Amino acid sequence: MRLSDLIEQYIKELMSENDDVTEFGRNELAQHFNCVPSQINYVITTRFSPERGYYVESRRGGGGNIKIRRVDITKNKYIMHVVNSIQNVITQQEADIIINNLIDYNFINNETAKLMRIATNDKVLNLPLEYKDLTRTRILKNMLINIID
């Protein structure tokens, strides 16, 4: 596992022990993982964003206390938020992130995720580059809209 993955896992474990909320000092966590505080910032920014269902409060000074709370979201609200937030084009990596988030929230099962990944894969979208991401976006948005209850 990469360090970022370990930090994410650790924070999620803290949250699961405390009703989906945790608070910690950025410097203390960096010391725990023997890394720089900016590594902690990176994990928080990329893995605990509002799009992923988290609310983050950050306090400056004194080691930079950070409070993370998992927001309770419904499947339909989340999917519509994702559909509306997708710009004109998305990459395969961005599509995979969206699909992984749907699995993490138990909004789709692994079989559905696999089908979504196949349909949005670069190898399947054998198109010129200028059309590939646009086509992937249309396919993914359509699939998302169709899994709304």
C-alpha positions in Angstrom: 0.0 0.0 0.0 1.1 3.5 -0.7 1.5 6.0 2.2 -1.6 7.9 1.0 -3.7 4.8 1.1 -2.4 4.0 4.6 -3.2 7.5 5.9 -6.7 7.3 4.3 -7.4 3.9 5.9 -6.2 5.2 9.3 -8.5 8.2 9.2 -11.4 6.1 8.1 -10.8 3.7 11.0 -10.7 6.7 13.4 -14.0 7.8 11.9 -15.7 4.4 12.2 -14.8 4.3 15.9 -16.4 7.7 16.5 -19.7 7.8 14.7 -18.3 9.0 11.3 -16.4 11.9 12.9 -12.8 12.4 13.8 -10.6 15.3 14.8 -6.8 15.2 14.8 -3.7 17.4 14.6 -2.1 17.5 11.2 1.4 17.6 12.6 0.7 14.7 15.0 -0.7 12.6 12.2 2.3 13.4 10.0 4.7 12.4 12.9 2.7 9.1 13.3 3.3 8.3 9.6 6.8 9.8 9.5 5.9 12.2 6.7 5.5 15.9 6.0 2.2 17.7 7.0 1.6 18.5 3.3 1.2 14.7 2.7 -1.7 14.8 5.2 -3.1 17.8 3.4 -2.9 15.9 0.1 -4.8 12.9 1.5 -7.5 15.1 3.0 -7.9 17.1 -0.2 -8.0 14.2 -2.5 -9.7 11.5 -0.4 -12.1 13.4 1.9 -13.7 16.0 -0.4 -17.4 17.0 -0.4 -17.9 15.0 -3.6 -16.9 11.9 -1.7 -19.3 12.7 1.1 -17.1 14.4 3.7 -17.2 17.7 5.4 -13.7 19.0 6.4 -13.0 21.8 8.9 -9.5 23.0 9.2 -8.1 25.2 11.9 -4.8 27.0 11.4 -2.1 27.2 14.0 -1.3 24.9 16.9 -0.5 22.0 14.6 -3.5 22.6 12.4 -6.4 20.7 13.8 -8.6 19.0 11.3 -12.1 17.7 11.8 -13.6 15.4 9.3 -17.3 14.3 9.3 -18.9 11.9 6.9 -22.1 13.5 5.4 -25.1 11.3 5.2 -26.2 11.4 1.6 -28.8 9.5 -0.4 -28.1 7.6 -3.5 -30.3 9.7 -5.8 -29.0 13.0 -4.4 -25.4 11.9 -4.8 -25.9 10.6 -8.3 -27.6 13.8 -9.4 -24.8 15.8 -7.8 -22.3 13.8 -9.8 -24.2 14.1 -13.0 -24.5 17.8 -12.6 -20.9 18.3 -11.6 -19.4 16.4 -14.6 -18.1 18.9 -17.1 -18.2 18.4 -20.9 -15.5 15.7 -20.8 -14.0 13.3 -18.3 -11.1 11.0 -18.5 -11.0 7.3 -17.8 -9.3 8.0 -14.5 -12.1 10.5 -13.5 -14.7 8.0 -14.5 -13.0 5.3 -12.4 -13.0 7.6 -9.3 -16.7 8.2 -9.7 -17.4 4.5 -10.0 -15.2 3.7 -7.0 -17.1 6.2 -4.9 -20.4 4.6 -5.9 -19.1 1.3 -4.7 -17.7 2.9 -1.5 -21.2 4.2 -0.7 -22.8 0.9 -1.6 -24.9 2.6 -4.3 -23.8 0.0 -6.8 -22.5 -3.5 -6.6 -19.2 -4.8 -8.1 -21.0 -6.3 -11.1 -22.5 -3.0 -12.0 -19.2 -1.2 -11.4 -17.4 -3.7 -13.7 -19.9 -3.0 -16.5 -19.6 0.7 -16.0 -15.8 0.5 -16.2 -15.9 -1.6 -19.3 -18.3 0.8 -21.1 -16.1 3.8 -20.2 -12.7 2.2 -20.9 -10.3 3.8 -23.3 -9.8 0.5 -25.1 -13.5 0.1 -25.8 -13.8 3.8 -26.9 -11.7 3.3 -30.0 -12.2 6.9 -31.2 -10.0 9.8 -32.0 -8.8 11.6 -28.8 -11.1 14.6 -29.3 -14.2 12.4 -29.2 -13.1 9.8 -26.7 -13.7 11.8 -23.4 -16.9 13.4 -24.7 -18.3 9.9 -25.6 -17.2 8.5 -22.2 -18.9 11.4 -20.5 -22.2 10.8 -22.3 -22.1 7.1 -21.6 -21.3 7.5 -17.9 -24.0 10.2 -17.4 -26.6 8.0 -19.1 -25.6 5.0 -17.0 -25.8 7.1 -13.8 -29.2 8.5 -14.6 -30.4 5.0 -15.2 -29.4 3.7 -11.8 -31.4 6.3 -9.9 -34.2 4.6 -8.0 
